[in-house]
Amino acid sequence: MARMSPQAVPIRDDMIRLGQFLKLAGLADTGNEARDLVADGEVRVNGQVETRRGRQLGRGDVVSVASPQGERSAVVA
């Protein structure tokens, strides 16, 4: 199955925290879900597992979340 390209999600400022971006991009429904995904090692930033919910993201960073339905990704725009 072909991998879809990440969805571009615009942000207002130059930086955004990972937990906030997960919710903004629709990769997590709530802050609690975002926290759990990060704590469980289900989130990758630019291909590397990220366990810091407060990690600062900038434009061009790619965030991927593993789920039972497959991997979903978004890019900070």
C-alpha positions in Angstrom: 0.0 0.0 0.0 1.3 3.4 -1.0 2.2 5.8 1.9 0.3 9.1 1.8 2.3 12.3 2.1 1.9 14.2 5.4 -0.8 16.7 5.7 0.5 20.3 6.0 -0.9 22.0 9.1 -0.2 25.8 9.4 0.7 27.3 12.7 0.4 31.0 13.8 3.8 31.5 15.5 7.3 30.3 14.6 7.2 27.4 17.1 4.6 25.1 18.6 4.8 22.4 21.3 4.4 18.8 20.3 1.3 18.2 22.5 -0.4 21.2 21.0 0.5 20.3 17.5 -0.9 16.7 17.9 -4.3 18.2 18.8 -4.1 20.9 16.1 -3.3 18.4 13.4 -6.0 16.0 14.5 -3.5 13.3 15.4 -4.8 13.3 19.0 -8.4 14.2 20.1 -7.5 15.5 23.5 -4.5 16.7 25.6 -4.7 13.5 27.6 -4.5 11.4 24.4 -1.6 13.4 23.2 0.2 12.9 26.5 -0.4 9.2 26.4 0.7 8.8 22.8 4.0 10.6 23.6 4.6 8.7 26.8 4.0 5.4 25.1 6.6 6.1 22.4 4.0 6.2 19.6 5.1 9.6 18.3 8.0 10.3 15.9 9.4 13.7 15.0 11.4 13.7 11.8 11.7 9.9 12.1 12.9 9.8 15.7 10.8 8.7 18.7 10.0 11.7 20.8 9.0 11.3 24.5 8.9 15.1 25.4 5.4 16.5 25.0 6.8 20.0 25.3 9.3 19.6 22.5 9.3 22.7 20.3 8.5 22.2 16.6 9.2 24.5 13.8 8.0 24.7 10.2 9.1 21.7 8.2 9.1 19.3 11.1 7.2 16.0 10.3 5.2 14.4 13.1 4.0 10.8 12.8 1.7 8.8 15.1 1.5 5.0 15.0 -2.1 3.7 15.3 -3.9 0.4 14.8 -5.2 1.9 11.5 -1.6 2.7 10.4 0.7 5.6 10.6 -0.7 9.1 10.3 1.6 12.1 9.7 1.4 15.9 9.5 4.0 18.5 8.7 4.3 21.8 10.5 3.6 24.6 7.9 
